[in-house]
Amino acid sequence: MTRQQKSPPKLCVYCGESATSRDHVIPQSLFTPPLPQMITVPACEACQTEKSYGDDDLAHYVALSWAGSQHPRAREQLERAKRATLMGRSKLGNAFLEGGSTREILTESGIYLFDVWEVPIPDENRDMFKTIQYIVRGLHVVRNFRFDRKIPPIPPDCPVDIRGLNRLKANSLITKFLKLPHEEFITMTNSRAETEQPIAMWSRSVPVGGDSFSRFWILVFNDQECFVGATGGVAIAAKQYMDERRGKS
């Protein structure tokens, strides 16, 4: 029996079906040439296609946001977003063209900082958040930038909850996260220069409670744009909490 015959068939880390190729967990569209070492995992065509719907949305959102636009690579990212907008291929770029309004940015204590241009994003940027859910599922089975087949993937029916963080309020939440037992932050940059600011950065807590998939996640893009994630039982509790808050408001 050959070595290839002994190897079990690879399964999609997102849904558990047979994998047809490998997927870039962190979208390539976030980076500008030359590309760094990319993280890939086995995936099926259906999951790759669905995940790709929000790849550019994430890249354009990060580049256009007031926090992410401070990154040294943002100018190159914005040029790509501009070209995509001119070709009618950027939902966020088109939203900017359709108009918006100014909004004051205040500190938590209410001190005025500056104004930003705010636009309504179609479907509440659903495709982007779906993509970040896929990213969390992919990163779950990655160690040292490589897919580890010994790590059980997050089951398809296990919830993954992703929410954006106001950058000015993110520090307090990240401080709370750092008080939990957690893994080291992993970073991806566009070059190997020590001074290069991260394009993508993430960490997760150790399992919370008896559910091995129940964890908190912190994801940061362009060194500033923050998202908080929850998986398993933590995601269920987070959704219930947010539903209760909406009911009281």
Contacts in CASP RR format, 6 or more apart in sequence:
PFRMAT RR
TARGET T0000
AUTHOR 0000-0000-0000
METHOD contacts of the structure
MODEL  1
MTRQQKSPPKLCVYCGESATSRDHVIPQSLFTPPLPQMITVPACEACQTE
KSYGDDDLAHYVALSWAGSQHPRAREQLERAKRATLMGRSKLGNAFLEGG
STREILTESGIYLFDVWEVPIPDENRDMFKTIQYIVRGLHVVRNFRFDRK
IPPIPPDCPVDIRGLNRLKANSLITKFLKLPHEEFITMTNSRAETEQPIA
MWSRSVPVGGDSFSRFWILVFNDQECFVGATGGVAIAAKQYMDERRGKS
9 18 0 8 1.000
9 19 0 8 1.000
10 18 0 8 1.000
10 19 0 8 1.000
10 42 0 8 1.000
10 149 0 8 1.000
11 17 0 8 1.000
11 18 0 8 1.000
11 19 0 8 1.000
11 42 0 8 1.000
11 153 0 8 1.000
12 18 0 8 1.000
12 19 0 8 1.000
12 42 0 8 1.000
12 43 0 8 1.000
12 44 0 8 1.000
12 47 0 8 1.000
13 19 0 8 1.000
13 41 0 8 1.000
13 42 0 8 1.000
13 43 0 8 1.000
13 137 0 8 1.000
13 138 0 8 1.000
13 140 0 8 1.000
13 141 0 8 1.000
13 147 0 8 1.000
13 153 0 8 1.000
14 23 0 8 1.000
14 43 0 8 1.000
14 44 0 8 1.000
14 47 0 8 1.000
14 51 0 8 1.000
14 134 0 8 1.000
14 137 0 8 1.000
14 138 0 8 1.000
14 153 0 8 1.000
14 156 0 8 1.000
15 44 0 8 1.000
15 46 0 8 1.000
15 47 0 8 1.000
15 156 0 8 1.000
16 44 0 8 1.000
16 153 0 8 1.000
16 156 0 8 1.000
17 44 0 8 1.000
17 46 0 8 1.000
18 44 0 8 1.000
19 42 0 8 1.000
19 43 0 8 1.000
19 44 0 8 1.000
20 43 0 8 1.000
20 44 0 8 1.000
20 45 0 8 1.000
21 42 0 8 1.000
21 43 0 8 1.000
21 45 0 8 1.000
21 48 0 8 1.000
22 40 0 8 1.000
22 41 0 8 1.000
22 42 0 8 1.000
22 43 0 8 1.000
23 40 0 8 1.000
23 41 0 8 1.000
23 42 0 8 1.000
23 43 0 8 1.000
23 47 0 8 1.000
23 48 0 8 1.000
23 51 0 8 1.000
24 38 0 8 1.000
24 39 0 8 1.000
24 40 0 8 1.000
25 39 0 8 1.000
25 40 0 8 1.000
25 41 0 8 1.000
25 134 0 8 1.000
25 135 0 8 1.000
25 138 0 8 1.000
25 139 0 8 1.000
25 142 0 8 1.000
26 38 0 8 1.000
26 39 0 8 1.000
26 135 0 8 1.000
26 188 0 8 1.000
26 200 0 8 1.000
27 52 0 8 1.000
27 54 0 8 1.000
27 55 0 8 1.000
27 56 0 8 1.000
27 58 0 8 1.000
27 59 0 8 1.000
27 131 0 8 1.000
27 135 0 8 1.000
28 35 0 8 1.000
28 38 0 8 1.000
28 55 0 8 1.000
29 55 0 8 1.000
29 56 0 8 1.000
29 58 0 8 1.000
29 59 0 8 1.000
29 80 0 8 1.000
30 58 0 8 1.000
30 59 0 8 1.000
30 62 0 8 1.000
30 77 0 8 1.000
30 199 0 8 1.000
30 200 0 8 1.000
30 221 0 8 1.000
30 222 0 8 1.000
31 73 0 8 1.000
31 188 0 8 1.000
31 190 0 8 1.000
31 199 0 8 1.000
32 73 0 8 1.000
32 76 0 8 1.000
32 77 0 8 1.000
32 80 0 8 1.000
32 190 0 8 1.000
34 190 0 8 1.000
34 191 0 8 1.000
36 188 0 8 1.000
36 189 0 8 1.000
36 190 0 8 1.000
36 191 0 8 1.000
36 192 0 8 1.000
37 145 0 8 1.000
39 139 0 8 1.000
39 142 0 8 1.000
39 145 0 8 1.000
39 146 0 8 1.000
39 147 0 8 1.000
39 188 0 8 1.000
40 147 0 8 1.000
41 138 0 8 1.000
41 141 0 8 1.000
41 142 0 8 1.000
41 147 0 8 1.000
42 147 0 8 1.000
43 51 0 8 1.000
47 134 0 8 1.000
50 130 0 8 1.000
50 134 0 8 1.000
51 130 0 8 1.000
51 131 0 8 1.000
51 134 0 8 1.000
52 131 0 8 1.000
53 127 0 8 1.000
53 130 0 8 1.000
53 131 0 8 1.000
54 127 0 8 1.000
54 128 0 8 1.000
54 130 0 8 1.000
54 131 0 8 1.000
55 131 0 8 1.000
56 84 0 8 1.000
56 89 0 8 1.000
56 90 0 8 1.000
57 91 0 8 1.000
57 92 0 8 1.000
57 125 0 8 1.000
57 127 0 8 1.000
57 128 0 8 1.000
57 131 0 8 1.000
58 128 0 8 1.000
58 131 0 8 1.000
58 132 0 8 1.000
58 221 0 8 1.000
59 77 0 8 1.000
59 80 0 8 1.000
59 81 0 8 1.000
60 77 0 8 1.000
60 81 0 8 1.000
60 84 0 8 1.000
60 90 0 8 1.000
60 91 0 8 1.000
60 92 0 8 1.000
60 93 0 8 1.000
61 92 0 8 1.000
61 121 0 8 1.000
61 125 0 8 1.000
61 128 0 8 1.000
61 225 0 8 1.000
62 68 0 8 1.000
62 77 0 8 1.000
62 221 0 8 1.000
62 222 0 8 1.000
62 225 0 8 1.000
63 69 0 8 1.000
63 74 0 8 1.000
63 77 0 8 1.000
63 78 0 8 1.000
63 80 0 8 1.000
63 81 0 8 1.000
63 222 0 8 1.000
64 78 0 8 1.000
64 81 0 8 1.000
64 92 0 8 1.000
64 93 0 8 1.000
64 96 0 8 1.000
65 224 0 8 1.000
65 225 0 8 1.000
66 105 0 8 1.000
66 116 0 8 1.000
66 167 0 8 1.000
67 167 0 8 1.000
67 222 0 8 1.000
67 224 0 8 1.000
67 225 0 8 1.000
67 226 0 8 1.000
68 74 0 8 1.000
68 221 0 8 1.000
68 222 0 8 1.000
68 223 0 8 1.000
68 224 0 8 1.000
68 225 0 8 1.000
69 78 0 8 1.000
69 222 0 8 1.000
70 222 0 8 1.000
70 223 0 8 1.000
70 224 0 8 1.000
71 77 0 8 1.000
71 197 0 8 1.000
71 199 0 8 1.000
71 222 0 8 1.000
71 223 0 8 1.000
71 224 0 8 1.000
72 196 0 8 1.000
72 197 0 8 1.000
73 190 0 8 1.000
73 197 0 8 1.000
73 199 0 8 1.000
73 222 0 8 1.000
74 222 0 8 1.000
77 222 0 8 1.000
81 90 0 8 1.000
81 92 0 8 1.000
81 93 0 8 1.000
84 90 0 8 1.000
84 93 0 8 1.000
85 93 0 8 1.000
85 94 0 8 1.000
85 96 0 8 1.000
85 97 0 8 1.000
88 94 0 8 1.000
91 121 0 8 1.000
91 122 0 8 1.000
91 127 0 8 1.000
92 119 0 8 1.000
92 121 0 8 1.000
92 125 0 8 1.000
95 119 0 8 1.000
95 120 0 8 1.000
95 121 0 8 1.000
95 122 0 8 1.000
96 117 0 8 1.000
96 119 0 8 1.000
98 119 0 8 1.000
99 119 0 8 1.000
100 117 0 8 1.000
100 118 0 8 1.000
100 119 0 8 1.000
100 120 0 8 1.000
101 117 0 8 1.000
101 118 0 8 1.000
102 115 0 8 1.000
102 116 0 8 1.000
102 117 0 8 1.000
102 118 0 8 1.000
103 115 0 8 1.000
103 116 0 8 1.000
103 117 0 8 1.000
103 118 0 8 1.000
104 112 0 8 1.000
104 113 0 8 1.000
104 114 0 8 1.000
104 115 0 8 1.000
105 112 0 8 1.000
105 113 0 8 1.000
105 114 0 8 1.000
105 115 0 8 1.000
105 116 0 8 1.000
105 168 0 8 1.000
106 112 0 8 1.000
106 113 0 8 1.000
106 168 0 8 1.000
107 113 0 8 1.000
107 168 0 8 1.000
108 168 0 8 1.000
108 169 0 8 1.000
108 172 0 8 1.000
113 168 0 8 1.000
129 162 0 8 1.000
132 162 0 8 1.000
132 219 0 8 1.000
132 227 0 8 1.000
133 160 0 8 1.000
133 162 0 8 1.000
135 219 0 8 1.000
136 154 0 8 1.000
136 160 0 8 1.000
136 162 0 8 1.000
136 217 0 8 1.000
136 219 0 8 1.000
136 229 0 8 1.000
136 231 0 8 1.000
137 153 0 8 1.000
137 154 0 8 1.000
137 160 0 8 1.000
138 153 0 8 1.000
139 202 0 8 1.000
139 204 0 8 1.000
140 151 0 8 1.000
140 153 0 8 1.000
140 154 0 8 1.000
140 204 0 8 1.000
140 213 0 8 1.000
140 231 0 8 1.000
141 147 0 8 1.000
141 148 0 8 1.000
141 149 0 8 1.000
141 151 0 8 1.000
141 152 0 8 1.000
141 153 0 8 1.000
142 148 0 8 1.000
143 151 0 8 1.000
145 186 0 8 1.000
152 212 0 8 1.000
154 160 0 8 1.000
154 213 0 8 1.000
154 231 0 8 1.000
154 232 0 8 1.000
155 213 0 8 1.000
158 213 0 8 1.000
158 231 0 8 1.000
158 232 0 8 1.000
158 235 0 8 1.000
159 231 0 8 1.000
159 232 0 8 1.000
159 233 0 8 1.000
159 235 0 8 1.000
159 236 0 8 1.000
159 239 0 8 1.000
160 229 0 8 1.000
160 230 0 8 1.000
160 231 0 8 1.000
160 232 0 8 1.000
160 235 0 8 1.000
161 229 0 8 1.000
161 230 0 8 1.000
161 231 0 8 1.000
161 234 0 8 1.000
161 235 0 8 1.000
161 238 0 8 1.000
161 239 0 8 1.000
162 227 0 8 1.000
162 228 0 8 1.000
162 229 0 8 1.000
163 227 0 8 1.000
163 228 0 8 1.000
163 229 0 8 1.000
163 238 0 8 1.000
164 226 0 8 1.000
164 227 0 8 1.000
164 228 0 8 1.000
165 173 0 8 1.000
165 226 0 8 1.000
165 227 0 8 1.000
165 228 0 8 1.000
167 224 0 8 1.000
167 225 0 8 1.000
167 226 0 8 1.000
170 226 0 8 1.000
173 228 0 8 1.000
174 218 0 8 1.000
174 226 0 8 1.000
177 203 0 8 1.000
177 205 0 8 1.000
177 216 0 8 1.000
177 218 0 8 1.000
177 228 0 8 1.000
180 205 0 8 1.000
180 206 0 8 1.000
180 208 0 8 1.000
180 216 0 8 1.000
181 205 0 8 1.000
181 206 0 8 1.000
182 203 0 8 1.000
182 204 0 8 1.000
182 205 0 8 1.000
182 206 0 8 1.000
182 216 0 8 1.000
183 203 0 8 1.000
183 204 0 8 1.000
183 205 0 8 1.000
183 206 0 8 1.000
184 203 0 8 1.000
185 201 0 8 1.000
185 202 0 8 1.000
185 203 0 8 1.000
185 218 0 8 1.000
186 201 0 8 1.000
186 202 0 8 1.000
186 203 0 8 1.000
187 198 0 8 1.000
187 200 0 8 1.000
187 201 0 8 1.000
188 198 0 8 1.000
188 199 0 8 1.000
188 200 0 8 1.000
188 201 0 8 1.000
189 196 0 8 1.000
189 197 0 8 1.000
189 198 0 8 1.000
189 199 0 8 1.000
190 196 0 8 1.000
190 199 0 8 1.000
197 222 0 8 1.000
197 223 0 8 1.000
198 220 0 8 1.000
198 222 0 8 1.000
198 223 0 8 1.000
199 221 0 8 1.000
199 222 0 8 1.000
199 223 0 8 1.000
200 219 0 8 1.000
200 220 0 8 1.000
200 221 0 8 1.000
201 219 0 8 1.000
201 220 0 8 1.000
201 221 0 8 1.000
201 223 0 8 1.000
202 217 0 8 1.000
202 218 0 8 1.000
202 219 0 8 1.000
202 220 0 8 1.000
203 217 0 8 1.000
203 218 0 8 1.000
204 215 0 8 1.000
204 216 0 8 1.000
204 217 0 8 1.000
204 218 0 8 1.000
205 215 0 8 1.000
205 216 0 8 1.000
205 217 0 8 1.000
206 215 0 8 1.000
207 213 0 8 1.000
207 214 0 8 1.000
207 215 0 8 1.000
208 214 0 8 1.000
208 215 0 8 1.000
208 216 0 8 1.000
208 233 0 8 1.000
208 234 0 8 1.000
211 232 0 8 1.000
211 233 0 8 1.000
211 234 0 8 1.000
213 231 0 8 1.000
213 232 0 8 1.000
213 233 0 8 1.000
214 231 0 8 1.000
214 232 0 8 1.000
214 233 0 8 1.000
214 234 0 8 1.000
214 235 0 8 1.000
215 230 0 8 1.000
215 231 0 8 1.000
215 232 0 8 1.000
215 234 0 8 1.000
216 228 0 8 1.000
216 229 0 8 1.000
216 230 0 8 1.000
216 234 0 8 1.000
217 228 0 8 1.000
217 229 0 8 1.000
217 230 0 8 1.000
217 231 0 8 1.000
218 226 0 8 1.000
218 227 0 8 1.000
218 228 0 8 1.000
218 229 0 8 1.000
219 226 0 8 1.000
219 227 0 8 1.000
219 228 0 8 1.000
219 229 0 8 1.000
220 226 0 8 1.000
220 227 0 8 1.000
221 227 0 8 1.000
229 235 0 8 1.000
230 237 0 8 1.000
230 238 0 8 1.000
END
